[in-house]
Amino acid sequence: MICTVGEWVVKKGRRKEFERRWQELANALVLDYPDLTFRLLRDQGDPWRFVALTEGWRTTEQVAEVQSLPGYQDALTKLWRVVESGETSTLELAVEIS
């Protein structure tokens, strides 16, 4: 299992704009990649901190392909305008217990 994670600290007063821009990006991607699941989580202790989780990637090559698309790059640039800091990672499942 491959997933991507983004941790974002949003600029004060820009939270709703960040949420809207993130949702626009996810909505555009899910049209072409319907197997992906997008979640945006807000930290209850710090309402300016968000964690974005995308699950359902087939391979790390697919992640790289999507992240290189001009539309993805444009949307990410818009996100960066409303955040103080951010970091993204591509993760693979190491252990699962259910």
CYANA upper distance limits for C-alpha pairs under 8 A (distance plus 0.5 A):
  1 MET  CA     55 GLU  CA      8.46
  1 MET  CA     56 GLY  CA      7.62
  1 MET  CA     57 TRP  CA      7.69
  1 MET  CA     58 ARG  CA      7.80
  1 MET  CA     92 GLU  CA      6.16
  1 MET  CA     93 LEU  CA      5.84
  2 ILE  CA     55 GLU  CA      7.20
  2 ILE  CA     56 GLY  CA      7.14
  2 ILE  CA     57 TRP  CA      5.83
  2 ILE  CA     58 ARG  CA      7.16
  2 ILE  CA     59 THR  CA      6.99
  2 ILE  CA     60 THR  CA      7.45
  2 ILE  CA     90 THR  CA      7.62
  2 ILE  CA     91 LEU  CA      6.22
  2 ILE  CA     92 GLU  CA      5.04
  2 ILE  CA     93 LEU  CA      7.02
  3 CYS  CA     53 LEU  CA      7.58
  3 CYS  CA     54 THR  CA      6.00
  3 CYS  CA     55 GLU  CA      5.07
  3 CYS  CA     56 GLY  CA      7.06
  3 CYS  CA     57 TRP  CA      6.63
  3 CYS  CA     90 THR  CA      6.43
  3 CYS  CA     91 LEU  CA      5.81
  3 CYS  CA     92 GLU  CA      6.90
  4 THR  CA     52 ALA  CA      8.47
  4 THR  CA     53 LEU  CA      6.34
  4 THR  CA     54 THR  CA      5.67
  4 THR  CA     55 GLU  CA      7.25
  4 THR  CA     88 THR  CA      7.66
  4 THR  CA     89 SER  CA      6.13
  4 THR  CA     90 THR  CA      4.94
  4 THR  CA     91 LEU  CA      6.42
  5 VAL  CA     51 VAL  CA      7.39
  5 VAL  CA     52 ALA  CA      5.98
  5 VAL  CA     53 LEU  CA      5.19
  5 VAL  CA     54 THR  CA      7.00
  5 VAL  CA     88 THR  CA      6.05
  5 VAL  CA     89 SER  CA      5.78
  5 VAL  CA     90 THR  CA      6.98
  5 VAL  CA     91 LEU  CA      8.04
  6 GLY  CA     51 VAL  CA      6.07
  6 GLY  CA     52 ALA  CA      5.37
  6 GLY  CA     53 LEU  CA      7.14
  6 GLY  CA     86 GLY  CA      7.45
  6 GLY  CA     87 GLU  CA      6.07
  6 GLY  CA     88 THR  CA      4.67
  6 GLY  CA     89 SER  CA      6.93
  7 GLU  CA     49 ARG  CA      7.85
  7 GLU  CA     50 PHE  CA      6.33
  7 GLU  CA     51 VAL  CA      5.07
  7 GLU  CA     52 ALA  CA      6.92
  7 GLU  CA     86 GLY  CA      5.92
  7 GLU  CA     87 GLU  CA      5.82
  7 GLU  CA     88 THR  CA      6.89
  8 TRP  CA     49 ARG  CA      6.17
  8 TRP  CA     50 PHE  CA      5.61
  8 TRP  CA     51 VAL  CA      6.79
  8 TRP  CA     52 ALA  CA      8.50
  8 TRP  CA     83 VAL  CA      7.15
  8 TRP  CA     84 GLU  CA      8.18
  8 TRP  CA     85 SER  CA      6.38
  8 TRP  CA     86 GLY  CA      4.80
  8 TRP  CA     87 GLU  CA      7.17
  9 VAL  CA     48 TRP  CA      6.02
  9 VAL  CA     49 ARG  CA      4.96
  9 VAL  CA     50 PHE  CA      6.86
  9 VAL  CA     83 VAL  CA      6.13
  9 VAL  CA     84 GLU  CA      5.98
  9 VAL  CA     85 SER  CA      5.80
  9 VAL  CA     86 GLY  CA      6.76
 10 VAL  CA     14 ARG  CA      7.02
 10 VAL  CA     15 ARG  CA      6.62
 10 VAL  CA     18 PHE  CA      7.60
 10 VAL  CA     48 TRP  CA      5.62
 10 VAL  CA     49 ARG  CA      6.83
 10 VAL  CA     50 PHE  CA      8.22
 10 VAL  CA     82 VAL  CA      6.53
 10 VAL  CA     83 VAL  CA      4.51
 10 VAL  CA     84 GLU  CA      5.99
 10 VAL  CA     85 SER  CA      7.72
 11 LYS  CA     15 ARG  CA      7.63
 11 LYS  CA     48 TRP  CA      7.70
 11 LYS  CA     82 VAL  CA      6.20
 11 LYS  CA     83 VAL  CA      5.46
 11 LYS  CA     84 GLU  CA      5.81
 12 LYS  CA     48 TRP  CA      7.65
 14 ARG  CA     18 PHE  CA      6.63
 14 ARG  CA     82 VAL  CA      6.51
 14 ARG  CA     83 VAL  CA      8.43
 15 ARG  CA     19 GLU  CA      6.73
 15 ARG  CA     48 TRP  CA      7.21
 15 ARG  CA     82 VAL  CA      8.50
 16 LYS  CA     20 ARG  CA      6.62
 17 GLU  CA     21 ARG  CA      6.57
 17 GLU  CA     82 VAL  CA      7.95
 18 PHE  CA     22 TRP  CA      6.50
 18 PHE  CA     79 LEU  CA      6.83
 18 PHE  CA     82 VAL  CA      6.71
 18 PHE  CA     83 VAL  CA      8.18
 19 GLU  CA     23 GLN  CA      6.59
 20 ARG  CA     24 GLU  CA      6.68
 21 ARG  CA     25 LEU  CA      6.86
 21 ARG  CA     75 ALA  CA      7.86
 21 ARG  CA     78 LYS  CA      7.72
 21 ARG  CA     79 LEU  CA      6.84
 22 TRP  CA     26 ALA  CA      6.79
 22 TRP  CA     79 LEU  CA      7.44
 23 GLN  CA     27 ASN  CA      6.44
 24 GLU  CA     28 ALA  CA      6.69
 25 LEU  CA     29 LEU  CA      6.80
 25 LEU  CA     72 TYR  CA      7.64
 25 LEU  CA     75 ALA  CA      6.52
 25 LEU  CA     76 LEU  CA      8.44
 26 ALA  CA     30 VAL  CA      6.58
 26 ALA  CA     38 PHE  CA      6.97
 27 ASN  CA     31 LEU  CA      7.19
 28 ALA  CA     32 ASP  CA      7.90
 29 LEU  CA     33 TYR  CA      6.38
 29 LEU  CA     34 PRO  CA      8.42
 30 VAL  CA     34 PRO  CA      5.31
 30 VAL  CA     35 ASP  CA      8.03
 30 VAL  CA     36 LEU  CA      6.90
 30 VAL  CA     37 THR  CA      8.33
 35 ASP  CA     56 GLY  CA      6.24
 35 ASP  CA     57 TRP  CA      8.07
 36 LEU  CA     54 THR  CA      7.06
 36 LEU  CA     55 GLU  CA      6.07
 36 LEU  CA     56 GLY  CA      5.04
 36 LEU  CA     57 TRP  CA      6.86
 37 THR  CA     54 THR  CA      5.97
 37 THR  CA     55 GLU  CA      5.64
 37 THR  CA     56 GLY  CA      6.78
 38 PHE  CA     52 ALA  CA      7.87
 38 PHE  CA     53 LEU  CA      6.40
 38 PHE  CA     54 THR  CA      5.08
 38 PHE  CA     55 GLU  CA      7.21
 39 ARG  CA     52 ALA  CA      6.19
 39 ARG  CA     53 LEU  CA      5.62
 39 ARG  CA     54 THR  CA      6.84
 40 LEU  CA     50 PHE  CA      7.31
 40 LEU  CA     51 VAL  CA      6.40
 40 LEU  CA     52 ALA  CA      4.94
 40 LEU  CA     53 LEU  CA      6.90
 41 LEU  CA     50 PHE  CA      6.00
 41 LEU  CA     51 VAL  CA      5.59
 41 LEU  CA     52 ALA  CA      6.64
 41 LEU  CA     53 LEU  CA      8.48
 42 ARG  CA     46 ASP  CA      8.31
 42 ARG  CA     47 PRO  CA      6.63
 42 ARG  CA     48 TRP  CA      7.99
 42 ARG  CA     49 ARG  CA      6.56
 42 ARG  CA     50 PHE  CA      5.00
 42 ARG  CA     51 VAL  CA      6.97
 43 ASP  CA     47 PRO  CA      6.01
 43 ASP  CA     48 TRP  CA      7.93
 43 ASP  CA     49 ARG  CA      6.06
 43 ASP  CA     50 PHE  CA      6.45
 43 ASP  CA     51 VAL  CA      8.22
 57 TRP  CA     62 GLN  CA      7.30
 57 TRP  CA     63 VAL  CA      7.27
 58 ARG  CA     62 GLN  CA      7.09
 59 THR  CA     63 VAL  CA      7.23
 60 THR  CA     64 ALA  CA      6.80
 60 THR  CA     90 THR  CA      8.03
 61 GLU  CA     65 GLU  CA      6.57
 62 GLN  CA     66 VAL  CA      6.71
 63 VAL  CA     67 GLN  CA      6.59
 63 VAL  CA     90 THR  CA      8.41
 64 ALA  CA     68 SER  CA      6.65
 65 GLU  CA     69 LEU  CA      7.23
 66 VAL  CA     72 TYR  CA      7.48
 67 GLN  CA     72 TYR  CA      6.47
 67 GLN  CA     73 GLN  CA      7.29
 68 SER  CA     72 TYR  CA      7.49
 68 SER  CA     73 GLN  CA      7.22
 69 LEU  CA     73 GLN  CA      6.75
 70 PRO  CA     74 ASP  CA      6.59
 71 GLY  CA     75 ALA  CA      6.69
 72 TYR  CA     76 LEU  CA      6.59
 73 GLN  CA     77 THR  CA      6.65
 74 ASP  CA     78 LYS  CA      6.96
 75 ALA  CA     79 LEU  CA      6.92
 76 LEU  CA     80 TRP  CA      6.76
 77 THR  CA     81 ARG  CA      7.12
 78 LYS  CA     82 VAL  CA      7.79
 79 LEU  CA     83 VAL  CA      7.23
 80 TRP  CA     84 GLU  CA      8.39
 80 TRP  CA     85 SER  CA      8.42
 80 TRP  CA     86 GLY  CA      8.37
